[in-house]
């Protein structure tokens, strides 16, 4: 059996510690970046606003009961608006890609398509984790605008 010196043992422990730091940092950074750019769920938004209004306006339980459905409805409408905006944005991006295509080489077209696939980072291209992130909406067929 090999005999580890105190120095070798400390070196191995330090290497394991550094590897853990790197792995944890990478995983934490990626998770944080993805969750940072994702909007919170509507129910959490309305609950946070309700709690804030209860505190700031000193709402009575009856007032809170009357106001809560209004906030829930409003946050659902805002969420739908965000989704619609995202869908419209993706359609515009797809259209711009189609309009650029005649000016690009085959390799550039392939690269442009790859750039629109999910990956790290924010925005409608790489990293977008919305409901249709793998397949942006296709524009309507010609003559159906």
C-alpha positions in Angstrom: 0.0 0.0 0.0 1.3 3.4 -0.9 2.2 5.7 1.9 0.9 9.3 1.3 2.9 12.1 2.7 1.1 14.9 4.4 2.0 17.2 1.5 0.6 14.8 -1.1 -2.6 14.4 0.8 -3.0 18.1 1.2 -2.3 18.5 -2.6 -5.0 16.0 -3.5 -7.5 17.6 -1.1 -6.7 21.0 -2.6 -7.2 19.7 -6.1 -10.5 18.1 -5.2 -11.6 21.3 -3.5 -10.7 23.4 -6.6 -12.5 21.0 -8.9 -15.6 21.2 -6.8 -15.4 25.0 -6.8 -15.1 25.1 -10.6 -18.0 22.6 -11.1 -20.2 24.4 -8.6 -19.4 27.7 -10.1 -20.2 26.6 -13.6 -23.5 24.9 -12.6 -24.5 27.8 -10.4 -23.7 30.4 -13.0 -25.7 28.5 -15.7 -28.7 28.0 -13.5 -28.7 31.6 -12.3 -28.4 32.9 -15.8 -31.3 30.8 -17.1 -33.6 31.7 -14.2 -32.5 35.4 -14.2 -33.8 35.8 -17.8 -37.0 33.8 -17.3 -40.0 35.8 -16.1 -41.5 34.6 -12.8 -44.8 32.7 -12.9 -47.9 34.9 -12.9 -49.2 33.5 -9.6 -45.9 34.4 -7.8 -46.1 37.9 -9.3 -49.6 38.5 -8.2 -48.9 37.1 -4.7 -45.8 39.4 -4.3 -47.8 42.4 -5.4 -50.6 41.5 -3.1 -48.3 41.2 -0.1 -46.7 44.5 -1.0 -50.1 46.2 -1.3 -51.2 44.7 2.0 -48.2 46.2 3.7 -48.0 49.5 2.0 -51.7 50.3 1.9 -52.5 48.5 5.2 -55.4 46.6 3.4 -58.0 45.0 5.5 -58.7 41.3 4.9 -61.9 42.2 3.1 -60.1 44.7 0.8 -57.4 42.1 0.1 -60.0 39.5 -0.7 -61.6 42.0 -3.2 -58.4 43.1 -4.8 -56.7 39.7 -5.1 -58.7 38.5 -8.1 -58.0 41.8 -9.9 -54.3 41.3 -9.5 -54.4 37.7 -10.6 -56.4 38.6 -13.7 -54.0 41.4 -14.5 -50.8 39.3 -14.1 -52.3 36.6 -16.4 -53.1 39.3 -19.0 -49.5 40.7 -18.7 -48.1 37.2 -19.0 -50.2 36.6 -22.2 -49.0 39.9 -23.6 -45.4 38.8 -22.9 -46.0 35.5 -24.7 -47.6 37.3 -27.7 -44.8 39.7 -27.9 -42.3 36.9 -27.8 -44.2 35.0 -30.6 -44.3 38.2 -32.7 -40.6 38.9 -32.1 -39.7 35.3 -33.2 -41.8 35.7 -36.4 -40.0 38.9 -37.2 -36.6 37.3 -36.7 -37.6 34.3 -38.8 -38.8 36.7 -41.6 -35.5 38.7 -41.4 -33.5 35.5 -41.8 -35.6 34.6 -44.9 -35.0 38.0 -46.3 -31.2 37.8 -45.6 -30.9 34.3 -47.1 -30.5 35.3 -50.7 -27.4 37.3 -49.7 -25.7 34.5 -47.7 -23.6 31.5 -48.7 -24.9 28.0 -47.8 -22.4 27.9 -45.0 -23.6 31.3 -43.6 -27.2 30.1 -43.9 -26.4 27.0 -41.9 -24.5 29.1 -39.3 -27.5 31.5 -39.0 -29.8 28.6 -38.4 -27.5 27.3 -35.7 -27.4 30.7 -34.1 -31.1 30.5 -33.6 -31.0 27.2 -31.7 -31.1 27.0 -27.9 -27.8 27.5 -26.1 -26.3 29.7 -23.4 -27.3 33.3 -22.9 -30.3 35.5 -23.0 -32.5 36.6 -25.9 -34.6 35.1 -28.6 -31.7 33.1 -30.1 -29.3 31.1 -28.0 -30.5 30.5 -24.5 -34.1 31.4 -25.0 -36.1 29.0 -22.9 -39.6 30.1 -23.7 -42.4 27.7 -24.7 -41.3 27.5 -28.4 -37.6 27.9 -27.9 -36.7 24.9 -30.1 -38.9 25.9 -33.0 -39.6 29.5 -33.6 -42.9 30.2 -35.3 -42.9 29.9 -39.0 -44.3 32.8 -41.0 -47.7 32.3 -42.7 -47.6 30.9 -46.2 -47.4 33.4 -49.0 -50.7 35.2 -49.6 -52.0 34.7 -46.1 -50.6 37.8 -44.4 
